[in-house]
Amino acid sequence: MTALTKDQILAADDLDLLEIEVPEWGGSVFCRVMSVGERDAYEREWIGKKETGVENFRTKFLQKVLCAKDGTLLFTSEEVAGLAKKSARVMARLWDKAMKHNHLMADDVEELAKN
């Protein structure tokens, strides 16, 4: 196997997209993988609020990963409140798929809550 250079690593497109059908909305959305910096920031928010919890934690996560086919985020952080009004059933399905796509599991969430 060939050793990679710094430039090759930084140029690699590794933020995979997953298409998720949402029949309730009449189409599909894409879910992207967060960068490690985005994930670290999201986890810091969890850790900082372990006693009270993070308001709209599912919706905030989905805001960071739901995107168009070109990888552009669909929602801004200012639009979380509107997104939080969507169906819990739909959002739970998106949450589950997005968590798996980002290699975050329920155990990870529980571990963050403990720290």
MIVOKE-953848 format. One record per residue (C-alpha): residue number from 1; chain; x, y, z; residue in one letter. Coordinates in nm, 3 decimals, padded with zeros to 5 digits. Layout:
! residues N
<atom resi="NUM" chain="A" east="X" north="Y" up="Z" resn="a"/>
...
! end
This chain:
! residues 115
<atom resi="1" chain="A" east="00.000" north="00.000" up="00.000" resn="m"/>
<atom resi="2" chain="A" east="00.123" north="00.349" up="-00.087" resn="t"/>
<atom resi="3" chain="A" east="00.190" north="00.599" up="00.189" resn="a"/>
<atom resi="4" chain="A" east="-00.026" north="00.909" up="00.149" resn="l"/>
<atom resi="5" chain="A" east="00.103" north="01.262" up="00.156" resn="t"/>
<atom resi="6" chain="A" east="-00.048" north="01.544" up="00.359" resn="k"/>
<atom resi="7" chain="A" east="-00.187" north="01.701" up="00.039" resn="d"/>
<atom resi="8" chain="A" east="-00.350" north="01.373" up="-00.068" resn="q"/>
<atom resi="9" chain="A" east="-00.514" north="01.332" up="00.273" resn="i"/>
<atom resi="10" chain="A" east="-00.647" north="01.689" up="00.278" resn="l"/>
<atom resi="11" chain="A" east="-00.773" north="01.661" up="-00.083" resn="a"/>
<atom resi="12" chain="A" east="-00.954" north="01.329" up="-00.029" resn="a"/>
<atom resi="13" chain="A" east="-01.334" north="01.351" up="-00.048" resn="d"/>
<atom resi="14" chain="A" east="-01.430" north="01.135" up="00.249" resn="d"/>
<atom resi="15" chain="A" east="-01.754" north="01.303" up="00.358" resn="l"/>
<atom resi="16" chain="A" east="-01.977" north="01.034" up="00.208" resn="d"/>
<atom resi="17" chain="A" east="-02.341" north="01.102" up="00.126" resn="l"/>
<atom resi="18" chain="A" east="-02.629" north="00.869" up="00.206" resn="l"/>
<atom resi="19" chain="A" east="-02.963" north="00.914" up="00.031" resn="e"/>
<atom resi="20" chain="A" east="-03.262" north="00.861" up="00.260" resn="i"/>
<atom resi="21" chain="A" east="-03.614" north="00.825" up="00.125" resn="e"/>
<atom resi="22" chain="A" east="-03.873" north="01.032" up="00.309" resn="v"/>
<atom resi="23" chain="A" east="-04.209" north="00.933" up="00.159" resn="p"/>
<atom resi="24" chain="A" east="-04.393" north="01.158" up="00.405" resn="e"/>
<atom resi="25" chain="A" east="-04.217" north="01.454" up="00.245" resn="w"/>
<atom resi="26" chain="A" east="-04.254" north="01.325" up="-00.111" resn="g"/>
<atom resi="27" chain="A" east="-03.889" north="01.257" up="-00.190" resn="g"/>
<atom resi="28" chain="A" east="-03.550" north="01.201" up="-00.038" resn="s"/>
<atom resi="29" chain="A" east="-03.278" north="01.389" up="00.144" resn="v"/>
<atom resi="30" chain="A" east="-02.909" north="01.327" up="00.169" resn="f"/>
<atom resi="31" chain="A" east="-02.711" north="01.281" up="00.487" resn="c"/>
<atom resi="32" chain="A" east="-02.343" north="01.363" up="00.499" resn="r"/>
<atom resi="33" chain="A" east="-02.069" north="01.254" up="00.734" resn="v"/>
<atom resi="34" chain="A" east="-01.961" north="01.529" up="00.973" resn="m"/>
<atom resi="35" chain="A" east="-01.599" north="01.633" up="00.976" resn="s"/>
<atom resi="36" chain="A" east="-01.407" north="01.541" up="01.289" resn="v"/>
<atom resi="37" chain="A" east="-01.406" north="01.908" up="01.391" resn="g"/>
<atom resi="38" chain="A" east="-01.785" north="01.929" up="01.360" resn="e"/>
<atom resi="39" chain="A" east="-01.826" north="01.611" up="01.560" resn="r"/>
<atom resi="40" chain="A" east="-01.590" north="01.733" up="01.831" resn="d"/>
<atom resi="41" chain="A" east="-01.788" north="02.059" up="01.860" resn="a"/>
<atom resi="42" chain="A" east="-02.117" north="01.869" up="01.878" resn="y"/>
<atom resi="43" chain="A" east="-01.979" north="01.637" up="02.147" resn="e"/>
<atom resi="44" chain="A" east="-01.845" north="01.935" up="02.346" resn="r"/>
<atom resi="45" chain="A" east="-02.197" north="02.078" up="02.348" resn="e"/>
<atom resi="46" chain="A" east="-02.327" north="01.748" up="02.490" resn="w"/>
<atom resi="47" chain="A" east="-02.058" north="01.730" up="02.755" resn="i"/>
<atom resi="48" chain="A" east="-02.110" north="02.093" up="02.857" resn="g"/>
<atom resi="49" chain="A" east="-02.479" north="02.034" up="02.919" resn="k"/>
<atom resi="50" chain="A" east="-02.481" north="01.686" up="03.069" resn="k"/>
<atom resi="51" chain="A" east="-02.693" north="01.795" up="03.367" resn="e"/>
<atom resi="52" chain="A" east="-02.965" north="01.976" up="03.173" resn="t"/>
<atom resi="53" chain="A" east="-02.933" north="01.811" up="02.832" resn="g"/>
<atom resi="54" chain="A" east="-02.912" north="01.975" up="02.493" resn="v"/>
<atom resi="55" chain="A" east="-03.236" north="02.131" up="02.370" resn="e"/>
<atom resi="56" chain="A" east="-03.339" north="01.988" up="02.032" resn="n"/>
<atom resi="57" chain="A" east="-03.038" north="01.756" up="02.033" resn="f"/>
<atom resi="58" chain="A" east="-03.175" north="01.533" up="01.754" resn="r"/>
<atom resi="59" chain="A" east="-03.274" north="01.829" up="01.541" resn="t"/>
<atom resi="60" chain="A" east="-02.939" north="02.003" up="01.596" resn="k"/>
<atom resi="61" chain="A" east="-02.760" north="01.688" up="01.485" resn="f"/>
<atom resi="62" chain="A" east="-02.979" north="01.653" up="01.176" resn="l"/>
<atom resi="63" chain="A" east="-02.925" north="02.019" up="01.090" resn="q"/>
<atom resi="64" chain="A" east="-02.552" north="01.944" up="01.075" resn="k"/>
<atom resi="65" chain="A" east="-02.586" north="01.645" up="00.839" resn="v"/>
<atom resi="66" chain="A" east="-02.897" north="01.681" up="00.618" resn="l"/>
<atom resi="67" chain="A" east="-02.783" north="01.813" up="00.285" resn="c"/>
<atom resi="68" chain="A" east="-02.846" north="01.844" up="-00.087" resn="a"/>
<atom resi="69" chain="A" east="-02.689" north="01.607" up="-00.336" resn="k"/>
<atom resi="70" chain="A" east="-02.389" north="01.842" up="-00.364" resn="d"/>
<atom resi="71" chain="A" east="-02.326" north="01.825" up="00.013" resn="g"/>
<atom resi="72" chain="A" east="-02.461" north="02.174" up="00.090" resn="t"/>
<atom resi="73" chain="A" east="-02.647" north="02.177" up="00.420" resn="l"/>
<atom resi="74" chain="A" east="-03.024" north="02.214" up="00.383" resn="l"/>
<atom resi="75" chain="A" east="-03.075" north="02.402" up="00.709" resn="f"/>
<atom resi="76" chain="A" east="-02.884" north="02.665" up="00.903" resn="t"/>
<atom resi="77" chain="A" east="-02.850" north="02.665" up="01.280" resn="s"/>
<atom resi="78" chain="A" east="-03.105" north="02.950" up="01.282" resn="e"/>
<atom resi="79" chain="A" east="-03.362" north="02.713" up="01.126" resn="e"/>
<atom resi="80" chain="A" east="-03.342" north="02.442" up="01.394" resn="v"/>
<atom resi="81" chain="A" east="-03.662" north="02.560" up="01.563" resn="a"/>
<atom resi="82" chain="A" east="-03.860" north="02.518" up="01.240" resn="g"/>
<atom resi="83" chain="A" east="-03.708" north="02.178" up="01.171" resn="l"/>
<atom resi="84" chain="A" east="-03.792" north="02.074" up="01.527" resn="a"/>
<atom resi="85" chain="A" east="-04.162" north="02.106" up="01.441" resn="k"/>
<atom resi="86" chain="A" east="-04.148" north="01.818" up="01.193" resn="k"/>
<atom resi="87" chain="A" east="-04.290" north="01.471" up="01.264" resn="s"/>
<atom resi="88" chain="A" east="-04.114" north="01.287" up="01.546" resn="a"/>
<atom resi="89" chain="A" east="-04.159" north="00.961" up="01.352" resn="r"/>
<atom resi="90" chain="A" east="-03.986" north="01.098" up="01.042" resn="v"/>
<atom resi="91" chain="A" east="-03.714" north="01.273" up="01.239" resn="m"/>
<atom resi="92" chain="A" east="-03.646" north="00.959" up="01.447" resn="a"/>
<atom resi="93" chain="A" east="-03.598" north="00.756" up="01.129" resn="r"/>
<atom resi="94" chain="A" east="-03.362" north="01.022" up="00.988" resn="l"/>
<atom resi="95" chain="A" east="-03.180" north="01.041" up="01.324" resn="w"/>
<atom resi="96" chain="A" east="-03.122" north="00.664" up="01.332" resn="d"/>
<atom resi="97" chain="A" east="-02.989" north="00.651" up="00.977" resn="k"/>
<atom resi="98" chain="A" east="-02.775" north="00.963" up="01.022" resn="a"/>
<atom resi="99" chain="A" east="-02.628" north="00.833" up="01.348" resn="m"/>
<atom resi="100" chain="A" east="-02.529" north="00.504" up="01.182" resn="k"/>
<atom resi="101" chain="A" east="-02.391" north="00.685" up="00.877" resn="h"/>
<atom resi="102" chain="A" east="-02.176" north="00.899" up="01.109" resn="n"/>
<atom resi="103" chain="A" east="-02.071" north="00.596" up="01.318" resn="h"/>
<atom resi="104" chain="A" east="-02.242" north="00.738" up="01.626" resn="l"/>
<atom resi="105" chain="A" east="-02.443" north="00.485" up="01.822" resn="m"/>
<atom resi="106" chain="A" east="-02.667" north="00.498" up="02.127" resn="a"/>
<atom resi="107" chain="A" east="-02.369" north="00.388" up="02.338" resn="d"/>
<atom resi="108" chain="A" east="-02.178" north="00.696" up="02.218" resn="d"/>
<atom resi="109" chain="A" east="-02.465" north="00.923" up="02.325" resn="v"/>
<atom resi="110" chain="A" east="-02.485" north="00.753" up="02.666" resn="e"/>
<atom resi="111" chain="A" east="-02.109" north="00.783" up="02.710" resn="e"/>
<atom resi="112" chain="A" east="-02.122" north="01.154" up="02.630" resn="l"/>
<atom resi="113" chain="A" east="-02.398" north="01.198" up="02.886" resn="a"/>
<atom resi="114" chain="A" east="-02.177" north="01.035" up="03.154" resn="k"/>
<atom resi="115" chain="A" east="-01.876" north="01.261" up="03.084" resn="n"/>
! end
